């Protein structure tokens, strides 16, 4: 079974600085999807970025980028120029590719990010 | 564009009372639907998911149940609430290769 591990329960970053959140996963599959979700105090889950395993190029969305290392099964999230609004819980998630027979998303336990003014 | 609704937003119920939380999706057809529960400051626990009308898969045996009476409607129910049922309930949908999108959630407090 697939697992997702977020080893940093809490991180802090100074406003305007860069921070990297770690995520590792375990799978025997070769095709899958990885996601980072943000959950602010409102508790609405918001998609930050997504990566298809078959793509070698790392995904980027404005100030958010990932470092996807398929062989190492690592999927870290880099937030550049951190803003106060980035303060939230961040969840890493894994989904098997369609056709695998499973429809479940596997979530990590989350990393709480604090942004210091 | 697709939208997902959940109601109620907040619910306070006594122990032993019934529960019905509703989730509806607009702007797509035949979505996969999910119910998650989240304790305060914790991760997401998958409760149920559905890949079609009347098709429900249960992940955690407990006093909750789910139903999908229509293509884009997913209902979470209980006949008798327990204190341990308190939490934040999230509904989500996905389709094919697409990302999973979440509703705004329901805060449930069982007293």
Interface residues (C-beta under 8 A of the other chain):
Chain A: X33 X35 X37 X42 X43 X44 X45 X46 X47 X50 X89 X91 X93 X95 X97 X98 X103 X104 X105 X107 X108 X109 X110 X112
Chain B: X32 X34 X38 X41 X42 X43 X44 X46 X49 X51 X59 X88 X90 X92 X94 X96 X97 X99 X100 X101 X102 X104 X105
